[in-house]
Amino acid sequence: MKELLEYIVGNIVDDKSAVNVTVTEKDEDKVDVVISVAEKDIGKVIGKQGKIILSIRTLVKAIGMRDGKRYDVEILGGEKKRRSAE
């Protein structure tokens, strides 16, 4: 899964070196997938009206059905920004 997403996203963005895919298993059947790209490339991964990310999520969902797992895909642009709870 990780290699496939790195390949797909790497061919969409300009800065291929900034593409990072992290796969974390939460439960037996739930997996979180975080795709991080450069801040300038986040729009390319989302696409017009979200069509590209929707297609990526559909592909990941189909693979998850085959594997019997549920994948949640999230995109991060640039560095992860945290809000402080004040």
C-alpha positions as CSV (number, residue, x, y, z in Angstrom):
1,M,0.0,0.0,0.0
2,K,2.7,2.4,1.0
3,E,4.7,1.9,-2.1
4,L,1.7,2.3,-4.4
5,L,0.7,5.6,-2.7
6,E,4.2,6.9,-2.9
7,Y,4.3,6.1,-6.6
8,I,0.9,7.7,-7.4
9,V,1.5,10.9,-5.3
10,G,5.1,11.2,-6.4
11,N,3.9,11.4,-10.0
12,I,1.4,14.1,-9.2
13,V,3.6,16.5,-7.3
14,D,6.6,18.7,-8.3
15,D,8.7,18.0,-5.2
16,K,9.0,14.2,-5.1
17,S,11.5,14.3,-2.3
18,A,8.9,15.7,0.1
19,V,6.4,12.9,-0.4
20,N,6.1,10.7,2.7
21,V,3.5,8.0,3.3
22,T,3.0,6.8,6.9
23,V,0.8,3.7,7.5
24,T,-0.2,3.0,11.1
25,E,-2.4,0.0,12.1
26,K,-4.9,1.0,14.7
27,D,-6.8,-2.2,15.1
28,E,-6.9,-5.6,13.3
29,D,-9.1,-4.1,10.6
30,K,-8.4,-0.3,10.8
31,V,-5.4,1.4,9.3
32,D,-4.5,5.1,9.2
33,V,-2.6,6.4,6.1
34,V,-1.1,9.8,6.3
35,I,0.3,11.4,3.1
36,S,2.5,14.4,3.6
37,V,3.7,16.6,0.7
38,A,5.3,20.0,0.3
39,E,3.0,22.9,1.1
40,K,3.0,24.1,-2.5
41,D,1.9,20.6,-3.8
42,I,-1.1,20.0,-1.6
43,G,-3.5,21.5,-4.1
44,K,-2.2,19.1,-6.8
45,V,-2.9,16.1,-4.6
46,I,-6.4,17.4,-3.7
47,G,-7.2,18.4,-7.2
48,K,-10.1,20.5,-8.6
49,Q,-13.2,19.9,-6.4
50,G,-11.2,17.2,-4.5
51,K,-11.4,14.8,-7.4
52,I,-7.8,13.5,-7.2
53,I,-7.9,12.7,-3.5
54,L,-11.3,11.2,-3.9
55,S,-9.9,8.9,-6.5
56,I,-6.9,8.0,-4.3
57,R,-9.3,7.2,-1.4
58,T,-11.5,5.1,-3.7
59,L,-8.5,3.1,-4.8
60,V,-7.4,2.6,-1.2
61,K,-10.9,1.6,-0.2
62,A,-11.0,-1.1,-2.9
63,I,-7.6,-2.5,-1.7
64,G,-9.0,-2.4,1.8
65,M,-12.0,-4.4,0.9
66,R,-9.8,-7.0,-0.7
67,D,-7.6,-7.2,2.4
68,G,-10.5,-7.0,4.8
69,K,-9.2,-3.7,6.3
70,R,-10.6,-0.2,6.6
71,Y,-8.1,2.5,5.5
72,D,-8.5,6.2,6.5
73,V,-6.4,8.5,4.2
74,E,-5.3,12.0,5.5
75,I,-3.2,14.6,3.7
76,L,-0.7,16.9,5.4
77,G,0.9,19.8,3.5
78,G,4.3,21.0,4.7
79,E,5.1,20.4,8.4
80,K,2.5,19.2,10.8
81,K,1.1,22.2,12.7
82,R,-0.3,21.7,16.1
83,R,-2.6,24.0,18.0
84,S,-2.1,24.5,21.6
85,A,-5.1,24.0,23.8
86,E,-5.3,27.2,25.8
